[in-house]
Structure formats: C-alpha cells, structure tokens
Amino acid sequence: EVQLVESGGGLVQPGRSLRLSCAASGFTFDDYTMHWVRQAPGKGLEWVSRITWNSGTITYADSVKGRFTISRDNAKSSLYLQMNSLRAEDTALYYCAKDRGYSNHIIFGSWGQGALVTVSS
Amino acid sequence: DIQMTQSPSSLSASVGDRVTITCRASQSISNYLNWYQQKPGKAPNLLIYAASTLQSGVPSRFSGSGSGTDFTLTISSLQPEDFATYYCQQSYSTLYTFGQGTKLEI
C-alpha cells in the first residue's frame, strides 16, 4: 500500500523559511515523478512543483518560482520542499503526491494527509 | 496558462440521482484531463484519468467523457458517500491547473 507522510509544517513569520518532508513507502520511490500540491484554507487545489525520478526535470508554479526548491533523496525514499521568503498567501495545507505513471500524463495518483503551513506575524 | 472552469460550482442532489459535472478548458487539451474527489478534512482521491479511464478501485457508477475542451464527470446513481467536492485537472501543459471545484450536496 502506498503511504506518503508529510512533516515539517508549522507557523512561520513572513519572510522566513520552512522545509517540508515527505516520507514514502509501499512502492519503488525512484520509479516515479513526485509532486507538491497545496490547498489554502477553504479554497481549491493548486499544483506547486514536480520532480522527475532522477531529478532531471524540475518544474514550479509561477507563484513559487524563485522562492521554493523541490528535491528528493531516492536512497531515503523522501521528497522535500524548501520554502524561502514565505508570504501570507503561501498559507495552505501542502500535499505530497505520487504521479500515477501513465504515459506522458501527469496524474496525482496517491496523496499524503498534508502538512499545514501558516505564514503569519 | 490553461484555465479550467467547472460548472456548476455547487449542486444539490439526492441519493439515487444521476449527476453530471462539466469541466471546460480554455484551449484544447486532448484527453489530458483527470477527476478527483475530496471529502472534508481528507486528501483528494483520483477517480478518472485520461478523461475516461476509471482508476482501480473506484466504483463503476463514476464515468468520464470528453476530449478537446469539454469534459464531463457523471455519477450514475448517487450514493451517500458521494457527497463531496469534485475537481478536474489538466496535464496538457506544465502548470497543471485544477478547476475551482464542484461541491455536491444533499
């Protein structure tokens, strides 16, 4: 069974940094592209970033480009999101998601339970 | 960026009803369209991918159709556990955008 467990969320002041982690199990981690997707309180879903299996391709949403950095450690089956220069509008539940791996489609096949990031002074 | 617009934004229905939710893309996305269900306090769950392929384990009362710019998610006979928010998502272009969601209520 696929399991994705996020950690590292919390309350942080504007302009500060935070690092999220996602521990994966139940599948061959280094076979899959991984993503971060966020959801502001009471709002819809927003894709944040993706990283391919070998970190060869990394993509970001315009809203976080230049401030967030996605990375992975295949030896530890872990995904990370380094968030710098945080803003109030970054307040959200951050989900780690595993790509389903279907042709060249991007499909969020499995999700973690989310890590809450609150940016406030 | 490709914009995804769902309609309606909310929908009231009853157990046993047939329900259709529509998702429209701002440009053609072929069949690069997925549907998710999200219940309160839970992570989203994949229902349909590539416009019409049912994810393993998802009940057959869910179906998807469409290609190009117009897509539909149909629930053939609503069950109590289907009351949730539904999102479409495109993967035709990078910046994988979601629709705003459709809240299905009793």
Contacts between the chains, C-beta under 8 A, distances in Angstrom:
chain1	res1	chain2	res2	distance
A	44	B	87	6.7
A	44	B	98	5.9
A	44	B	99	7.5
A	44	B	100	5.2
A	44	B	101	4.9
A	45	B	36	7.7
A	45	B	38	7.9
A	45	B	44	6.6
A	45	B	87	5.7
A	45	B	89	7.5
A	45	B	98	4.4
A	45	B	101	7.7
A	46	B	98	7.0
A	47	B	89	7.8
A	47	B	95	7.2
A	47	B	96	4.4
A	47	B	97	7.1
A	47	B	98	7.2
A	50	B	96	7.8
A	59	B	94	5.3
A	61	B	95	6.2
A	62	B	1	8.0
A	62	B	95	7.0
A	95	B	43	5.9
A	95	B	44	7.7
A	100	B	46	6.9
A	100	B	49	6.4
A	100	B	55	8.0
A	102	B	49	6.3
A	102	B	50	6.7
A	103	B	50	7.8
A	105	B	32	5.9
A	105	B	34	7.6
A	105	B	49	6.6
A	105	B	50	5.8
A	105	B	91	5.3
A	106	B	32	7.9
A	106	B	91	3.6
A	106	B	96	5.2
A	107	B	34	5.3
A	107	B	46	6.6
A	107	B	49	4.6
A	107	B	50	7.8
A	107	B	91	6.9
A	108	B	34	7.4
A	108	B	36	7.2
A	108	B	44	7.1
A	108	B	46	6.4
A	108	B	89	7.3
A	109	B	46	5.4
A	109	B	49	7.9
A	109	B	55	7.6
A	110	B	46	7.8
A	111	B	43	3.8
A	111	B	44	5.8
A	111	B	45	7.5
A	112	B	43	6.6
A	113	B	43	6.0
A	114	B	43	6.2
